[in-house]
Amino acid sequence: MGILADSLDKATASTATRPIPKSAGVQMRYLVKQNSGSTKAVAQLLGISQRTVERYLKGQLKRPRKDLATRLSGEVRKKWQPRVAAKAKKQAASTGGITIETRARFGFTAAPGTTDDGRIRLITQHLPPTYAARLFDAQAAGATEQQLQSIAAEGLQEVYFKDRGRRAAGLQVELTDIDYIELDF
């Protein structure tokens, strides 16, 4: 996973209408239920033994190590309220769009006589639904971090730098050295 893919997952998780379960046992039961009752699949997902998963389900273990607790809550957060997340994604991809806030280096390829030196910029920009749909589709298809970044760069190029075709006609924008990026929809 990369920084943009993680940010997409975080934005999706923030659409939840209820908080995720707090206790490790309830979180483990939820993951087992989401994986068709397979303790083996959950064990592989979390990188622990199947017996450890079974001990959490029986209540024999209650407090996971810090690294396991982080992985466990992360996996639950990814799968929490899938219909709510799907509805939010559908709305963002059809009518709402997506907001990107980033501090990154933007490089340019432009007409002769203009600067193409990349520089760090802090940008908060709302992108139209077509870019949200492209990001979601690419993520679902297993796109690489670079492919996701190029979609985001293209969206920022068209909306922020070219002002939807009103200026800088030949400008090509490249997004590199991302300090941070946050998405919201």
Secondary structure, 3 states (H helix, E strand, C coil): CCHHHHHHHHHHHCCCCCCCCCCHHHHHHHHHHHCCCCHHHHHHHHCCCHHHHHHHHHCCCCCCCHHHHHHHHHHHHHHCCHHHHHHHHHHHHHHHCEEEEEEEEEEEECCCCCCCCCEEEEEEEEECHHHHHHHHHHHHCCCCHHHHHHHHHHHHHHHHHCCCCCCCCCCEEEEEEEEEEEEEC
